[in-house]
Amino acid sequence: MIYVRKKVILIMAIFLIQFLIVSCIQKPESNELEIEIDEAYYENKAVVIGTVADVFKDTDLSSERLTQALFNQEVTVLGSEGGWSEVKAADGHIGWVRTKSIDENCKSIMKELYKDRVVVTGKTKKILDKPEGKVTVKDVVMGTELYILSVKENYYEVALPKGTTGWIERKDTIVVPAKQSIPKTSGKDLASTANKFVNTSYLSGGISTWEGIDSTGLVYICCKINGIEFSKEDLLDYYNFKGKDINVQDIKPGDLVFLNDGKDLEKVFEVGIFIEENQFVYASKSEGVIVDYIQNEKFQNNLIGIKRIFDSGVMSE
């Protein structure tokens, strides 16, 4: 009897040892699935650490503002000079930003580390210290993209520059797989997005409600969150090479309206977005973002043409 008991114990011990051996063998196999980061790609990259970062033509705050880059947005660093960094912004512009407004730690934008990202679709949002928190970590604007670490009820925990994290409410956001583009929506969605900017101040080179926006910035950021990406730098030439030509009688929400300055009749000077009932939204230098009538007498000699960039479709949720 004692002999049988010892034999049973010995067999159980053998099984236990085998189990531990298998476990030890399998564990390194799971480690082999380590995420591979393209370190060479990120060598000359940086991320924006302010709500927006101005990109200037020269290393001078009084020089022309070419565009802006958004919080946590990737820029390519081309060089540096006296507290300034020359960068290529996400919208295609090459210019100068204050070096203190970017950070070379790119962990918050490394797509390989995350499954999904959240895109801000509201005019502004707050990143909080915790779900339903009262402390604002950072104010962000439409078009800002943040990679998701975890989800808790109606909030996403997101990775932020400088190795920090924060929480953002689900409202006025969409979630997109980390390595995929923002889904294309519809002309009606684009028109709805443009309406959110009405009464925003005008700012040459601006792309948000934070400090202001210009006409190309308005169209660029509205199209971006509705799934159409193009270089803001080339937007005024967009009329020449993209979209379907539309007669004013056939215009639909989401169509782009191209205007000249009344002097050079062939050169695009402004661009707006048609919304409904002969109305379109555009950024006026004197009045900010306004709604005006496309058949208004003052536009009769300024309308160069209309382009449709969205096929007819159903509005997204």
C-alpha positions in Angstrom: 0.0 0.0 0.0 2.8 2.3 0.9 4.6 1.3 -2.3 1.5 2.2 -4.4 1.2 5.6 -2.6 4.9 6.4 -3.3 4.4 5.4 -6.9 1.4 7.7 -7.3 3.3 10.6 -5.7 6.3 9.9 -8.0 4.0 9.9 -11.1 2.4 13.2 -10.0 5.9 14.7 -9.4 6.9 13.7 -12.9 3.8 15.3 -14.4 4.4 18.5 -12.4 8.0 18.7 -13.6 6.9 18.1 -17.2 4.3 20.9 -16.8 6.9 23.3 -15.5 9.3 22.5 -18.3 6.6 23.0 -20.9 5.7 26.3 -19.2 9.2 27.5 -19.2 9.6 26.5 -22.9 6.4 28.3 -23.9 7.1 31.5 -22.0 10.1 32.5 -24.2 8.0 31.7 -27.3 5.5 34.4 -26.2 8.3 36.9 -25.7 9.4 36.2 -29.3 6.2 38.1 -30.2 7.8 41.4 -29.1 6.6 44.4 -31.0 9.1 45.5 -33.6 9.6 49.3 -33.8 11.0 50.9 -36.9 13.6 52.9 -35.0 15.1 54.3 -38.1 11.8 55.9 -39.1 11.5 57.7 -35.8 15.1 59.0 -35.7 14.1 62.3 -37.3 10.6 62.6 -35.9 9.1 64.6 -33.1 5.7 65.3 -31.6 3.9 68.6 -30.9 3.5 69.2 -27.1 1.2 72.3 -27.3 -2.4 72.5 -28.3 -1.2 73.9 -31.6 2.3 74.8 -32.8 2.8 77.6 -35.3 4.9 76.8 -38.3 6.6 79.9 -39.6 8.3 80.7 -42.9 11.5 81.9 -41.1 13.0 81.7 -37.7 11.1 84.8 -36.6 7.8 85.1 -34.8 6.9 88.0 -37.0 7.4 86.1 -40.3 4.6 84.5 -42.2 2.7 81.7 -40.4 2.5 78.9 -43.0 0.3 76.5 -41.0 -0.1 74.9 -37.6 0.6 71.4 -36.2 -1.7 69.9 -33.6 -1.0 68.4 -30.2 0.7 64.9 -30.5 1.0 65.3 -34.2 4.1 63.9 -35.9 6.5 66.3 -37.6 9.7 65.5 -39.5 12.7 67.4 -38.2 15.0 68.6 -41.0 17.4 70.8 -39.0 17.8 73.2 -36.1 19.0 76.7 -35.5 19.1 78.9 -32.4 16.1 77.6 -30.6 14.2 76.8 -33.8 13.6 73.5 -35.6 12.9 73.2 -39.3 10.1 70.7 -39.8 7.9 69.2 -42.3 4.3 69.3 -40.9 1.7 66.7 -41.4 -0.1 68.9 -44.0 2.9 69.1 -46.2 4.3 72.5 -45.3 8.0 72.9 -44.5 8.8 75.7 -42.0 10.2 76.6 -38.6 8.7 75.9 -35.1 10.1 76.8 -31.7 12.2 73.8 -30.6 10.5 74.0 -27.2 7.1 73.2 -28.8 8.1 69.7 -29.9 9.5 66.6 -28.2 11.8 63.9 -29.8 10.3 61.1 -27.6 7.9 59.6 -30.1 6.4 56.8 -28.0 3.0 58.5 -28.0 2.7 58.2 -31.8 4.3 54.8 -32.4 1.5 52.9 -34.2 3.2 49.6 -33.5 2.5 49.9 -29.8 -1.3 50.5 -30.0 -4.4 48.8 -31.3 -6.6 51.9 -31.8 -6.5 55.7 -31.8 -9.1 58.3 -31.0 -9.7 61.3 -33.3 -11.3 64.4 -31.9 -14.3 65.5 -34.0 -15.6 68.3 -31.7 -14.3 71.9 -31.9 -12.4 71.4 -28.7 -11.9 68.7 -26.0 -10.3 68.4 -22.7 -7.8 65.7 -21.7 -8.3 65.0 -18.0 -6.2 63.6 -15.2 -8.7 60.8 -14.6 -12.2 59.7 -15.8 -14.6 62.4 -14.9 -11.7 64.3 -13.4 -11.7 68.0 -12.7 -8.1 68.7 -13.6 -7.4 69.5 -17.3 -4.1 68.0 -18.5 -4.4 69.5 -22.0 -6.9 71.3 -24.2 -7.1 69.8 -27.7 -8.9 70.7 -30.9 -10.6 69.0 -33.8 -8.3 66.7 -35.7 -6.1 65.8 -32.8 -5.3 62.1 -32.7 -4.3 60.1 -29.6 -3.5 56.4 -29.2 -5.7 54.4 -26.7 -4.2 52.6 -23.8 -7.4 51.5 -22.1 -11.1 52.1 -21.8 -13.2 52.9 -18.8 -16.9 53.4 -19.2 -17.2 56.6 -21.3 -13.6 57.5 -21.3 -10.4 56.5 -23.1 -7.0 56.5 -21.5 -4.6 57.9 -24.0 -0.8 58.1 -24.5 0.5 61.7 -24.3 3.9 63.2 -25.2 6.7 63.1 -22.6 5.7 59.6 -21.4 2.5 60.8 -19.7 -1.1 59.7 -20.0 -4.6 61.2 -19.7 -8.3 60.5 -20.2 -10.6 61.8 -22.8 -14.4 61.5 -23.0 -15.9 59.5 -25.8 -18.3 62.3 -26.9 -17.3 64.1 -30.1 -14.6 61.5 -31.0 -14.3 58.5 -33.4 -12.1 55.5 -32.9 -9.9 54.2 -35.8 -7.5 51.2 -35.9 -4.0 52.5 -35.2 -2.6 51.7 -38.6 -5.7 52.6 -40.7 -6.8 55.9 -42.2 -9.9 57.7 -41.0 -12.9 56.3 -42.9 -14.4 58.4 -45.7 -17.8 59.7 -44.8 -20.1 61.9 -47.0 -20.6 65.4 -48.3 -23.4 65.9 -45.7 -20.9 65.0 -42.9 -18.4 67.4 -44.3 -21.0 70.2 -44.4 -22.0 69.4 -40.8 -18.3 69.6 -39.7 -17.8 73.0 -41.5 -20.9 74.4 -39.6 -19.1 73.8 -36.3 -16.5 76.5 -37.2 -19.0 79.3 -37.8 -18.0 82.4 -35.8 -14.4 81.2 -35.4 -11.8 84.0 -35.7 -9.7 84.4 -38.8 -6.0 83.5 -38.5 -3.7 83.3 -41.4 -2.2 79.8 -41.4 -4.6 78.7 -38.6 -6.3 75.3 -38.6 -8.4 75.3 -35.5 -10.8 77.2 -33.3 -8.1 77.6 -30.7 -6.4 80.7 -32.1 -8.2 81.0 -35.4 -8.4 79.5 -38.9 -8.1 80.5 -42.6 -10.0 79.2 -45.6 -7.5 76.5 -46.5 -7.2 75.4 -42.9 -11.0 75.2 -42.6 -11.3 72.9 -45.6 -8.1 70.9 -44.7 -9.2 70.0 -41.1 -12.9 69.4 -42.0 -11.8 67.0 -44.8 -9.2 65.3 -42.6 -11.7 64.1 -40.0 -14.1 63.0 -42.8 -11.5 60.7 -44.4 -10.0 62.8 -47.2 -6.3 63.6 -46.8 -4.4 66.1 -48.9 -1.7 68.6 -48.5 -2.9 71.9 -47.2 -0.1 73.5 -49.1 -1.6 72.4 -52.4 -5.3 73.1 -51.5 -5.6 76.3 -53.5 -4.4 74.2 -56.5 -6.9 71.5 -55.7 -9.4 72.9 -58.2 -7.0 72.2 -61.0 -6.4 68.5 -60.5 -9.0 66.9 -58.1 -12.7 66.3 -57.8 -15.7 66.4 -60.3 -16.7 69.7 -61.8 -20.2 70.8 -60.7 -22.6 73.4 -62.1 -23.9 75.8 -59.5 -27.4 74.5 -60.2 -26.4 71.0 -59.2 -24.4 71.9 -56.1 -24.8 69.6 -53.0 -23.7 69.7 -49.4 -20.0 69.0 -49.1 -19.0 70.4 -52.5 -16.0 72.8 -52.5 -16.5 76.3 -53.7 -13.5 78.0 -55.2 -13.2 81.8 -55.5 -10.8 84.3 -56.9 -9.9 87.7 -55.5 -11.7 89.7 -58.1 -8.4 90.8 -59.7 -6.7 87.6 -61.0 -9.8 85.8 -62.3 -8.0 82.5 -63.0 -6.2 82.1 -59.6 -7.9 80.5 -56.6 -7.8 82.9 -53.7 -10.4 81.4 -51.3 -12.1 78.1 -50.9 -15.3 77.2 -48.9 -17.7 74.3 -48.2 -21.3 74.3 -49.5 -23.7 73.4 -46.7 -27.4 73.8 -47.9 -29.9 76.2 -49.5 -27.4 78.1 -51.6 -25.2 78.7 -48.5 -21.5 78.0 -48.0 -19.1 78.3 -45.2 -15.7 80.1 -45.6 -13.2 82.0 -43.6 -13.3 85.7 -44.3 -10.3 87.8 -43.4 -12.5 90.6 -42.1 -15.3 88.6 -40.5 -13.9 85.2 -39.5 -15.8 82.0 -40.5 -19.2 82.9 -41.8 -22.1 81.5 -43.8 -22.9 83.4 -47.0 -25.0 82.8 -50.1 -23.2 81.5 -53.2 -25.5 83.5 -55.4 -24.8 86.7 -53.5 -24.0 89.5 -56.0 -20.5 90.0 -54.5 -19.6 86.5 -55.6 -20.9 86.7 -59.2 -17.4 87.7 -60.5 -15.5 85.7 -57.9 -16.7 82.1 -58.4 -14.1 80.1 -60.3 -15.8 76.8 -60.0 -17.2 74.0 -57.8 -15.7 70.6 -57.1 -17.4 67.5 -55.7 -14.9 65.4 -53.7 -17.5 63.0 -52.0 -19.8 60.6 -53.8 -23.4 60.8 -52.7 -23.7 58.7 -49.5 -25.4 58.3 -46.2 -24.3 60.4 -43.3 -22.0 58.5 -40.8 -23.0 58.0 -37.2 
